[in-house]
């Protein structure tokens, strides 16, 4: 009996082990972790966890709803929506601004909509910004405008903006849906752009010096995937766009794509692409 009881204990312990890593998590609505934000405008001045307490509306046509003025901050929207004064309210208001020099800031889990300028933007170099699990829509300029380097944008929906996502260099842009943006859906430099869906934008994906892999681009009003020099373009599907499915500059590696229309510059390497009529 002792041996059986011990085995049961071991099995229970084994079944209750929590995985060591996860992409992100949601705090229970009844929890008291972090600092609760109940009204805007609000400025974050210290490192730590912050969370929205309810849906919030910012009605001013100037200034920003939430300003992050510290490094090492996590802002959890908790599934709530941060709403601005309207897409046509001018370029003087934004949803969330990260001040120049602030690093390691994460914004996650909720919606940002209807600001005149942008949903999230950095006012200078703010390395290591992460945007995870967000819905960003109806911005007068860009959904996300992130200067600096080493950003992560993952699992977001970015729609009906002037342009969708625009980042600095060395970003990872993974598993997002960008659609119905007037200009490009995703714009980046020296980035890894993988597993995204881009449709009904100007250019679906527009990058340079980047890895573009396993994306789907279709029904964009210009090119599906537009790449400058020195890109690796692999395993993408780009169909039914108004211009080329894939446009590549010089010295690119273009392999295993399915595309309607393929244009490329000198010094490119091509292998196993399917170009459909």
Secondary structure, 3 states (H helix, E strand, C coil): CHHHHHHHHHHHHHHCCCCCCCCCCCCCCCCCCCEEECCCCEEECCCEEEEECCCEECCCCCEEEEEECCCCEEEECCCCEEECCCCCCCCCEEEEEECCCCCCEEEEEEEEECCCCEEEEECCCCCCCEEEEEEEECCCCEEEEEEEECCEEECCEEECCCEEEEEEECCEEECCEEECCCCCCEEEECCEEECCEEECCCCCEEEECCEEECCEEECCCCCCEEECCCCEEECCEEECCCCCCEEECCCCEEECCEECCEEECCCCEEECCEECC
